Amino acid sequence: MTLEIGLSQTPWKLVPSSKAEEIAQCVKCLLLTAKGTCFFYRDFGVNTELIDKPLPVAKNRFLAEVVKQVAKYESRARVKGVRWITDEASDGVLAPVVTIELRE
């Protein structure tokens, strides 16, 4: 099964209705966390040094970081890719949508 995970701020469910929803929520939590901000798990999250890099550099580093972190912290999923949504009104702002495949 393949899922797309946008990083918009949506409400968390304390009891996800399915295994797929639970995994998607876990991956989203990982991607919305800045690396170094979790007590006792300093490596958990995404490196924020990507901010203000040139867009091609930031895109490639983000993809590499996401693949590495999902493989490390969420073994039930595998990253298939990232597509980018750009907002013409806000110059230089990218919104990633991460595609994951659930492992059986």
Secondary structure, DSSP 4 states (H G I P E B T S, - for coil): -EEEEE----PPPSS-SSHHHHHHHHHHHHHHSBTT-STT-TT-SB-GGGTTS-HHHHHHHHHHHHHHHHHHH-TTEEEEEEEEEE-TTSTT-EEEEEEEEE--
